[in-house]
Amino acid sequence: MTTTLALLVMVLVVWMIAAGWCGFGKRFLGFVLVLAVGLALNWGWMVWGLDAKPLEHPVLMAQGAAIGYALSAFAIGWMAGRITREFQATRIERNAGKQDSLDLTQREKDATPPL
């Protein structure tokens, strides 16, 4: 693997992690910014690095693929964030040595139907 290719792969990985992190935290404006920067870098590489014309078919297909990568990373991050938040919401907190009373109040007893 050449140095240029390794660098491009590393940039793609970092970009996808940033998109996933935006999804994890539900940061939609941040995702739009990450997407715009990634598309600009991809477009710049295609035009200046590979000497392609800005609106030719391979460039547009590469941009479409980049949008797909970003949306996938965002969706995976969003799902991971949702699972994490739901898991934390159902976690039982420990009271440092204290025990909460599980007795029902009189109002709760009155509202409970007899067995």
Secondary structure, DSSP 8 states (H G I E B T S, - for coil): --HHHHHHHHHHHHHHHHHHHHHHTT-HHHHHHHHHHHHHHHHHIIIIIS---TTSHHHHHHHHHHHHHHHHHHHHHHHHHHHHHHHHHT-----SS--------HHHHHHS---
